[in-house]
Amino acid sequence: MAVLQDILYKVNIRSVLGNIAVNVTDLQIDSRKITAGSCFIAIRGTTQDGHLYIASAIMKGATSIVAEQLPAELSEEVTYIIVENSALAAGYMSDNFYGSPSSKMKVVGVTGTNGKTTIATLLFKLFSELGYKCGLFSTVQNQVSDTVISSTHTTPDAISINALMKDMLDEGCTHVFMECSSHAIQQHRVSGLQFAGGIFSNITHDHLDYHKTFDEYIRVKKSFFDSLPSEAFAISNADDKRGLVMLQNTNAKKHLYSLRTLAEFKGKILENNLTGLLMNINEQEVHFRLIGEFNAYNLLAVYAAAICLGEEKQKVLQALSNLTGAEGRFDYIVSPSEKIIGIVDYAHTPDALLNVLSTIKKLRQGNEKIITVVGCGGDRDKTKRPIMAEVACEHSDKVVFTSDNPRGEVPEEIIRDMETGLQPSLRRKYVSITDRKEAIKTAINLAEKEDILLIAGKGHEKYQDIKGVKYPFDDKQVLKDMFALLGK
């Protein structure tokens, strides 16, 4: 419980109607969760406007309302706070309500198109290995020390973040590693948090269904670094053509990592095969269990962050060398009889798919075929569909187009959108099978001894979202089950 006037600290208030000395039992942005004494924050979302639920919130017991405009009907028992931006207010109010937990731990935010999950997860594993209690916010899962909490969004809402950070603090966590998606930055879900540092991985084509233009997508990512304080660090990928742009206006201490240009944290790939990466990092030769150039960048980002957080170089590299990546990120298994290599990866952007396929090409020992199973998500950026199809067919020997998470769309129409990206010379390479399980089965049947099979798009997910219903589906488990049947 807290006093309303205390939790309004830093909020840009336009007007107040009522008593701000009232007690607040909790903060809510979902009117269905309101109980007696709640403060309801009405936020304008992409699909719902919280202002439409103010009356419902009051009926359920809300005693204070934070909104961008007064409702038509007012209650004398309720305090109304009118603010410039309700989403931004929710960030600051949540931080205040929970006692500013982020300021009492070292919180590192990771943003970029690809690599966020792996970088955040590796940091969590690394610092846990180094003896710290840590918290994690990621696409795969949230974690409070050893306790795993399921994740529904890459970055939760501001209230959930601060509530979970309070749990992390109470559990004794000293470090928190957090994926910061562009949606979360734009919607102020991470506003009010105090970051010890930020990491930029890369930026490529994604989320244009939401941000509309690539320039806007870049601006949103950059705004995260613009907001970092002078005592924080900002680490960026010098090899990404927007890497330096991200750091232009930040007050934080600037650091760069690179495989190709001069940088404070410099890496070089010496070997890259199915046993892992052999790299030279700042003149130190180290073998890592992760595979591929994209993971070389992820490892450099993690190493840079650990050094910026004050850890000793040798201990960091030694601990990093034993770590595995995040679930569903270049997860691979080998069939017992035919020795077909099956790889499950979350790649759901053109650049991520290209990275994975480029890595697979480099892992080939001879004339092994690359067979790719790929789809595109429904109700998401349609402009990347033909590019995904082109990348898959250009860099694979055979491709099976299938359903990903179609959500509210018809899978066949999504596949038709993908097909528009194909030149006549590429059309002979693919078949379309809407049923994802059948698509994986077909890909396995197309494979011969020691071929490489990539199942892209869903990675760690344990469901398939069809018409609002999440049906159980696990790419890796389906692959394992089918591999077990080979040769029988």
Secondary structure as UniProt FT lines:
FT   STRAND          2..3
FT   HELIX           4..7
FT   TURN            8..10
FT   STRAND          13..17
FT   TURN            20..21
FT   STRAND          23..24
FT   STRAND          26..28
FT   HELIX           31..33
FT   TURN            36..37
FT   STRAND          38..41
FT   HELIX           50..53
FT   HELIX           54..59
FT   TURN            60..61
FT   STRAND          64..67
FT   TURN            76..77
FT   STRAND          79..83
FT   HELIX           86..97
FT   TURN            98..99
FT   HELIX           101..104
FT   STRAND          106..111
FT   HELIX           116..129
FT   TURN            130..131
FT   STRAND          134..137
FT   STRAND          141..144
FT   TURN            145..146
FT   STRAND          147..150
FT   HELIX           158..170
FT   TURN            171..172
FT   STRAND          175..179
FT   HELIX           182..186
FT   TURN            187..192
FT   STRAND          197..200
FT   HELIX           208..211
FT   HELIX           214..226
FT   TURN            230..231
FT   STRAND          233..237
FT   TURN            238..239
FT   TURN            241..242
FT   HELIX           243..246
FT   TURN            247..249
FT   STRAND          253..258
FT   STRAND          265..273
FT   TURN            274..275
FT   STRAND          276..281
FT   TURN            282..283
FT   STRAND          284..288
FT   HELIX           293..308
FT   TURN            309..310
FT   HELIX           313..320
FT   TURN            321..322
FT   TURN            327..328
FT   STRAND          331..334
FT   TURN            336..338
FT   STRAND          341..345
FT   HELIX           350..363
FT   STRAND          370..374
FT   TURN            378..379
FT   HELIX           382..384
FT   HELIX           385..394
FT   STRAND          398..401
FT   HELIX           411..419
FT   TURN            420..421
FT   HELIX           424..427
FT   TURN            428..429
FT   STRAND          430..432
FT   HELIX           436..446
FT   TURN            449..450
FT   STRAND          452..456
FT   TURN            459..460
FT   STRAND          463..466
FT   TURN            467..468
FT   STRAND          469..472
FT   HELIX           475..485
FT   TURN            486..487
//
